[in-house]
Amino acid sequence: MRERALSFKDAVNEAIRAGLASPSSTERSFTTPRRLGPARVDLSKAMRIAAELEDDAVARRLAERR
């Protein structure tokens, strides 16, 4: 931004325009999907565990502020 004397807004707009412009002549690459097999961990309770971990972290932060 400094080198080209651009404002943040102008730099962001230029980056967006460059990303939306027609693709360059470089060859596209693709990832080949692979089978990973069955899950090794039961994820059915993952959201509950994540919530408990988040609750613990919040409780620690609140305790540190006292």
N, C-alpha and C positions, 0 to 999 in steps of 0.2 A: 504494500500500500504506500509506504514512504517513497520507494524508488519511483513509482509511477504517479505519485501525488494524488492518490485516490482516497475518497472517503470510504469508511467501512461499508456503507450502503452500496456505493458504486462497485466495490470489490466483490461483494456478495452477488450483486446482479450480474456482473461479468462472469463469475464462476457458474452461476445457474445457466446463463445463456450458452456458455461453452459446453456444459453438460447436456443441454438439450439440442445442441447443433447436430447436424448429420454426423454419424459415426465416421471415424477416420478409416483409412484403408487397412488398418491392422486386422489380422485374422482373429476371428472369435475363438475363444476356448470354452470348452464345456467340461464339467465334472461328471465322471461316470458313476452312477449310483451303485452302491454295494449293499448286499444284505448283511445286517449286523447280528442277526439271530435274535432269539428272545431276550427280553430285558433280564438282567441279573438281579435287579432290585425291585421290590414291590413298590410301585409308584402310586398306589391307590390312596395312600395317606400323606402324600408329599406336600399338599397344600397345608394340611394341619401342622405338619412338622415345620414348614417354612414360617407359618404364623407364630408358632411357639418360639422359634429362634428369633424372629423379629421382636416379639414381646420381651424376650430376655434382653436383647440389645437395648431396647428403649428403656427398660427398667434400670439397666446399668448406667446409661447416660443420665437419667434422672437422679440416680443415687450419687453420681459424681458431682453434680451441680450443688448438692447440699453442703 
